């Protein structure tokens, strides 16, 4: 696969060998139960899909509280 470097990588993990190579990064994480840093920045170190849904739920609950 020919994967071009992106100009503005949202990933905070500079040491990753796939930094700026989004297609390789997505392919790697697709095989695991986790998400790339660029898609899940507020993860507190836990990139699991279960934690993603937990954080998403927390966010929507906060937004719902603000609407009241």
N, C-alpha and C positions, 0 to 999 in steps of 0.2 A: 504494500500500500504506500502510495506517495502522499505523505502528510506534510503540508506546508506549515511553517511557523506563523502564529498569529501576531499582529502588531501589539495588541493590548491584551495580555493574558490576565484574567481575573484571579488566577490561582495565587494564593499567598505562599505556597510551598516552593520557594525558589530552588531548593536542592533536588527536586524531582527530575528524573531523567526525561519525563514527558512534559516538562514545563514549556509552555508555548506550542505544544504539539497536541492540540485538542483531540484530533481524531484518534491518536494513539492512546490518549488518556481515557477517553470514553470507552474505547475497546477494552482496555484493561479493567475498568470498573464495572463494565457490563457483565463480566464473568464473576463478580463478587457481590456480596450483599452490602454494598456501600456506594456512596456517591462521590464524584470528584469534588474537591474543595470549591471550585468555581461555581458549582451549582448549589452549594450548601455551606455558605460562609459562617453562619452562626451555629456551629456544631459543637463547640466546646470540646473538640477533640474526638467526638464520636460521630463517625460518618455513616453509621448503619441506617438502613432504610427505616427501621423502627424508630430510631431517634429523630429522623427527618419528619416523620408523621407526628411525633410527639411535639416537636418544635412548631410545626405548622398548626397543630391544634391550639397550642399556647398562644400563638400569634393571633389566630382568629378569635379566640376567647377574649383577648385583650381588646381587639378592635370592636367586638360586640359590646364590651363593657363601656367603651368610650362613646358609643352611639346612644347610650341611655342617658 
